[in-house]
Amino acid sequence: MVKFAEAEARMFKNIFVDRKTKRKIRANPLKVQAGKIRGRGKNAGTALRPKRKK
């Protein structure tokens, strides 16, 4: 899908999706794994997943 590395890094590197609200968050993977990053909004939780590559 992506033709060059810069575009792939911009679209997928360090981007996580909140499992409840489906909002994208750019964060350090180590902090996400440690549970220090929370989702946005009223139902903010620590359940995040990496953005899927289509």
C-alpha positions in Angstrom: 0.0 0.0 0.0 2.7 2.5 0.9 5.3 3.2 -1.8 8.1 4.7 0.3 9.4 4.4 3.9 8.8 7.9 5.0 5.0 7.6 4.3 4.8 4.3 6.1 6.6 5.7 9.2 4.2 8.8 9.2 1.1 6.6 9.0 2.0 3.7 11.2 4.9 4.4 13.5 4.0 4.9 17.2 0.3 5.1 16.3 -2.2 3.3 18.5 -6.0 3.1 18.4 -8.2 3.2 21.5 -10.3 0.0 21.6 -13.3 1.8 23.1 -13.5 5.1 21.3 -11.5 4.1 18.1 -9.5 7.3 18.3 -5.8 7.4 17.1 -3.1 8.3 19.5 0.6 8.8 18.8 2.7 7.5 21.7 5.8 5.7 22.7 5.3 1.9 22.5 7.1 1.3 25.8 4.7 3.7 27.6 1.7 2.1 26.0 2.9 -1.4 27.1 3.5 -0.1 30.7 -0.1 1.3 30.8 0.9 4.9 31.2 -0.9 6.1 28.1 -4.7 6.5 28.4 -7.3 7.0 25.7 -9.1 10.3 25.2 -12.6 11.3 26.2 -15.1 10.3 28.9 -14.4 6.6 28.8 -10.6 6.9 28.8 -8.9 3.5 29.3 -5.6 1.9 28.8 -6.7 -0.6 26.2 -4.9 0.4 23.1 -3.9 -1.6 19.9 -1.4 -0.8 17.1 -3.0 0.7 14.0 -3.6 -2.0 11.4 -1.9 -1.9 8.0 -4.5 -2.6 5.2 
